[in-house]
Amino acid sequence: MIESRYQKCIDACNRCAQTCYECMTMCLNEPDVKARKTCINMLMECASICKESAAFMSMDAMHAIDLCRLCAVICEKCAQECMNFKDDHCQNCANECNACANECNAMVR
């Protein structure tokens, strides 16, 4: 059954995508929004790859593991970018991104 094989990673990817979207929304309302441009772009990329990775795992796609490998890289970069900002939403997002990267890396091993 696909669910038992991928479920932890699918859940991590979905949580990460949601957290990235929430963080992006909050960043867009921060007074230093211009300084967050790179971070906001990274949040969009991360949310997108997480959603796609969850979809690939859900359908047991041939390249699901390949996508997980890329997802881990992007999540790690997003976490690094979010760590540049001390807001709770950015710190929380960095934690979710790192958790997702860990789950994706576990799928690749």
PyRosetta script that sets phi, psi and omega in degrees:
from pyrosetta import init, pose_from_sequence

init()
pose = pose_from_sequence("MIESRYQKCIDACNRCAQTCYECMTMCLNEPDVKARKTCINMLMECASICKESAAFMSMDAMHAIDLCRLCAVICEKCAQECMNFKDDHCQNCANECNACANECNAMVR")
pose.set_psi(1, 131.6)
pose.set_omega(1, -176.9)
pose.set_phi(2, -60.6)
pose.set_psi(2, -42.6)
pose.set_omega(2, -174.7)
pose.set_phi(3, -54.7)
pose.set_psi(3, -47.6)
pose.set_omega(3, -177.2)
pose.set_phi(4, -67.1)
pose.set_psi(4, -29.7)
pose.set_omega(4, -177.9)
pose.set_phi(5, -75.0)
pose.set_psi(5, -40.1)
pose.set_omega(5, -172.1)
pose.set_phi(6, -115.5)
pose.set_psi(6, -6.0)
pose.set_omega(6, -165.3)
pose.set_phi(7, -56.1)
pose.set_psi(7, -42.9)
pose.set_omega(7, -179.8)
pose.set_phi(8, -60.4)
pose.set_psi(8, -40.3)
pose.set_omega(8, -178.8)
pose.set_phi(9, -73.3)
pose.set_psi(9, -40.1)
pose.set_omega(9, 176.4)
pose.set_phi(10, -59.4)
pose.set_psi(10, -46.3)
pose.set_omega(10, 179.5)
pose.set_phi(11, -61.9)
pose.set_psi(11, -42.2)
pose.set_omega(11, 179.3)
pose.set_phi(12, -63.9)
pose.set_psi(12, -41.7)
pose.set_omega(12, 179.0)
pose.set_phi(13, -64.4)
pose.set_psi(13, -43.3)
pose.set_omega(13, 179.4)
pose.set_phi(14, -65.7)
pose.set_psi(14, -41.2)
pose.set_omega(14, 176.9)
pose.set_phi(15, -62.7)
pose.set_psi(15, -41.6)
pose.set_omega(15, -179.0)
pose.set_phi(16, -65.0)
pose.set_psi(16, -45.0)
pose.set_omega(16, 179.2)
pose.set_phi(17, -59.6)
pose.set_psi(17, -46.5)
pose.set_omega(17, 180.0)
pose.set_phi(18, -61.4)
pose.set_psi(18, -44.5)
pose.set_omega(18, -179.5)
pose.set_phi(19, -64.9)
pose.set_psi(19, -38.6)
pose.set_omega(19, 178.0)
pose.set_phi(20, -63.7)
pose.set_psi(20, -43.7)
pose.set_omega(20, 178.5)
pose.set_phi(21, -63.3)
pose.set_psi(21, -42.0)
pose.set_omega(21, 179.2)
pose.set_phi(22, -65.0)
pose.set_psi(22, -42.9)
pose.set_omega(22, 179.0)
pose.set_phi(23, -64.2)
pose.set_psi(23, -42.3)
pose.set_omega(23, 179.1)
pose.set_phi(24, -59.5)
pose.set_psi(24, -44.8)
pose.set_omega(24, 179.2)
pose.set_phi(25, -60.4)
pose.set_psi(25, -43.6)
pose.set_omega(25, -179.7)
pose.set_phi(26, -69.5)
pose.set_psi(26, -38.7)
pose.set_omega(26, 178.2)
pose.set_phi(27, -62.4)
pose.set_psi(27, -37.8)
pose.set_omega(27, 179.5)
pose.set_phi(28, -64.4)
pose.set_psi(28, -18.0)
pose.set_omega(28, 179.1)
pose.set_phi(29, -102.6)
pose.set_psi(29, 4.6)
pose.set_omega(29, 177.9)
pose.set_phi(30, -81.0)
pose.set_psi(30, 148.9)
pose.set_omega(30, -178.8)
pose.set_phi(31, -63.9)
pose.set_psi(31, -24.1)
pose.set_omega(31, -179.7)
pose.set_phi(32, -102.0)
pose.set_psi(32, 38.0)
pose.set_omega(32, -174.9)
pose.set_phi(33, -55.2)
pose.set_psi(33, -34.0)
pose.set_omega(33, 180.0)
pose.set_phi(34, -64.8)
pose.set_psi(34, -34.2)
pose.set_omega(34, 179.0)
pose.set_phi(35, -72.4)
pose.set_psi(35, -14.0)
pose.set_omega(35, -176.7)
pose.set_phi(36, -100.9)
pose.set_psi(36, 9.6)
pose.set_omega(36, -175.0)
pose.set_phi(37, -55.9)
pose.set_psi(37, -48.7)
pose.set_omega(37, -179.8)
pose.set_phi(38, -62.2)
pose.set_psi(38, -42.4)
pose.set_omega(38, 179.8)
pose.set_phi(39, -63.1)
pose.set_psi(39, -45.0)
pose.set_omega(39, -179.6)
pose.set_phi(40, -62.1)
pose.set_psi(40, -42.5)
pose.set_omega(40, 176.5)
pose.set_phi(41, -61.9)
pose.set_psi(41, -40.7)
pose.set_omega(41, 179.4)
pose.set_phi(42, -66.0)
pose.set_psi(42, -38.4)
pose.set_omega(42, 178.0)
pose.set_phi(43, -61.7)
pose.set_psi(43, -40.7)
pose.set_omega(43, 178.2)
pose.set_phi(44, -64.8)
pose.set_psi(44, -43.9)
pose.set_omega(44, 178.6)
pose.set_phi(45, -62.1)
pose.set_psi(45, -44.2)
pose.set_omega(45, -176.9)
pose.set_phi(46, -64.9)
pose.set_psi(46, -46.7)
pose.set_omega(46, 179.2)
pose.set_phi(47, -59.7)
pose.set_psi(47, -42.0)
pose.set_omega(47, -179.1)
pose.set_phi(48, -64.2)
pose.set_psi(48, -47.0)
pose.set_omega(48, -178.1)
pose.set_phi(49, -68.8)
pose.set_psi(49, -33.1)
pose.set_omega(49, 178.2)
pose.set_phi(50, -65.9)
pose.set_psi(50, -43.9)
pose.set_omega(50, 178.7)
pose.set_phi(51, -62.7)
pose.set_psi(51, -43.3)
pose.set_omega(51, -178.9)
pose.set_phi(52, -68.3)
pose.set_psi(52, -39.3)
pose.set_omega(52, 177.9)
pose.set_phi(53, -62.7)
pose.set_psi(53, -43.9)
pose.set_omega(53, 177.8)
pose.set_phi(54, -60.4)
pose.set_psi(54, -41.1)
pose.set_omega(54, 178.9)
pose.set_phi(55, -64.5)
pose.set_psi(55, -44.8)
pose.set_omega(55, -179.6)
pose.set_phi(56, -62.6)
pose.set_psi(56, -42.3)
pose.set_omega(56, 178.4)
pose.set_phi(57, -66.8)
pose.set_psi(57, -38.5)
pose.set_omega(57, -179.3)
pose.set_phi(58, -61.4)
pose.set_psi(58, -32.7)
pose.set_omega(58, 179.4)
pose.set_phi(59, -98.5)
pose.set_psi(59, 8.5)
pose.set_omega(59, -179.6)
pose.set_phi(60, 52.3)
pose.set_psi(60, 45.9)
pose.set_omega(60, -176.9)
pose.set_phi(61, -65.2)
pose.set_psi(61, 151.2)
pose.set_omega(61, -178.9)
pose.set_phi(62, -56.7)
pose.set_psi(62, -35.2)
pose.set_omega(62, -176.0)
pose.set_phi(63, -107.3)
pose.set_psi(63, 24.2)
pose.set_omega(63, 179.9)
pose.set_phi(64, -59.1)
pose.set_psi(64, -43.9)
pose.set_omega(64, -178.6)
pose.set_phi(65, -67.6)
pose.set_psi(65, -37.6)
pose.set_omega(65, 176.8)
pose.set_phi(66, -61.6)
pose.set_psi(66, -41.9)
pose.set_omega(66, 179.4)
pose.set_phi(67, -67.7)
pose.set_psi(67, -37.7)
pose.set_omega(67, 177.0)
pose.set_phi(68, -61.1)
pose.set_psi(68, -38.9)
pose.set_omega(68, 178.4)
pose.set_phi(69, -60.8)
pose.set_psi(69, -46.5)
pose.set_omega(69, 178.9)
pose.set_phi(70, -67.3)
pose.set_psi(70, -39.5)
pose.set_omega(70, 178.8)
pose.set_phi(71, -58.5)
pose.set_psi(71, -43.0)
pose.set_omega(71, 179.2)
pose.set_phi(72, -60.1)
pose.set_psi(72, -43.7)
pose.set_omega(72, 179.9)
pose.set_phi(73, -62.2)
pose.set_psi(73, -46.8)
pose.set_omega(73, -178.2)
pose.set_phi(74, -67.7)
pose.set_psi(74, -40.2)
pose.set_omega(74, 177.6)
pose.set_phi(75, -61.8)
pose.set_psi(75, -40.9)
pose.set_omega(75, 178.5)
pose.set_phi(76, -63.6)
pose.set_psi(76, -42.3)
pose.set_omega(76, 178.0)
pose.set_phi(77, -64.5)
pose.set_psi(77, -41.8)
pose.set_omega(77, 179.9)
pose.set_phi(78, -63.9)
pose.set_psi(78, -41.6)
pose.set_omega(78, 177.8)
pose.set_phi(79, -60.0)
pose.set_psi(79, -44.4)
pose.set_omega(79, 178.8)
pose.set_phi(80, -60.5)
pose.set_psi(80, -42.3)
pose.set_omega(80, -179.3)
pose.set_phi(81, -65.8)
pose.set_psi(81, -44.2)
pose.set_omega(81, -179.7)
pose.set_phi(82, -64.3)
pose.set_psi(82, -31.9)
pose.set_omega(82, -179.6)
pose.set_phi(83, -64.9)
pose.set_psi(83, -15.7)
pose.set_omega(83, 177.6)
pose.set_phi(84, -70.7)
pose.set_psi(84, -13.6)
pose.set_omega(84, -177.4)
pose.set_phi(85, -119.9)
pose.set_psi(85, 136.2)
pose.set_omega(85, -171.8)
pose.set_phi(86, -91.8)
pose.set_psi(86, 2.8)
pose.set_omega(86, 178.6)
pose.set_phi(87, -61.8)
pose.set_psi(87, 150.3)
pose.set_omega(87, 177.8)
pose.set_phi(88, -58.6)
pose.set_psi(88, -40.5)
pose.set_omega(88, -178.0)
pose.set_phi(89, -65.2)
pose.set_psi(89, -35.2)
pose.set_omega(89, 178.5)
pose.set_phi(90, -72.5)
pose.set_psi(90, -40.6)
pose.set_omega(90, 178.8)
pose.set_phi(91, -66.0)
pose.set_psi(91, -41.4)
pose.set_omega(91, 177.0)
pose.set_phi(92, -62.6)
pose.set_psi(92, -42.0)
pose.set_omega(92, 179.3)
pose.set_phi(93, -63.9)
pose.set_psi(93, -42.7)
pose.set_omega(93, 177.9)
pose.set_phi(94, -58.8)
pose.set_psi(94, -41.3)
pose.set_omega(94, 178.6)
pose.set_phi(95, -63.8)
pose.set_psi(95, -44.1)
pose.set_omega(95, 178.9)
pose.set_phi(96, -65.2)
pose.set_psi(96, -39.8)
pose.set_omega(96, 178.6)
pose.set_phi(97, -62.8)
pose.set_psi(97, -43.3)
pose.set_omega(97, 178.3)
pose.set_phi(98, -65.0)
pose.set_psi(98, -39.7)
pose.set_omega(98, 178.4)
pose.set_phi(99, -63.4)
pose.set_psi(99, -41.7)
pose.set_omega(99, 178.8)
pose.set_phi(100, -65.9)
pose.set_psi(100, -43.7)
pose.set_omega(100, 178.0)
pose.set_phi(101, -58.2)
pose.set_psi(101, -41.1)
pose.set_omega(101, 179.6)
pose.set_phi(102, -63.5)
pose.set_psi(102, -43.9)
pose.set_omega(102, 178.6)
pose.set_phi(103, -65.3)
pose.set_psi(103, -41.7)
pose.set_omega(103, 178.7)
pose.set_phi(104, -64.9)
pose.set_psi(104, -41.9)
pose.set_omega(104, 177.8)
pose.set_phi(105, -63.5)
pose.set_psi(105, -34.5)
pose.set_omega(105, 177.8)
pose.set_phi(106, -65.5)
pose.set_psi(106, -32.2)
pose.set_omega(106, 178.7)
pose.set_phi(107, -69.0)
pose.set_psi(107, -31.9)
pose.set_omega(107, -174.5)
pose.set_phi(108, -76.7)
pose.set_psi(108, -28.6)
pose.set_omega(108, -177.0)
pose.set_phi(109, -71.6)
pose.dump_pdb("model.pdb")
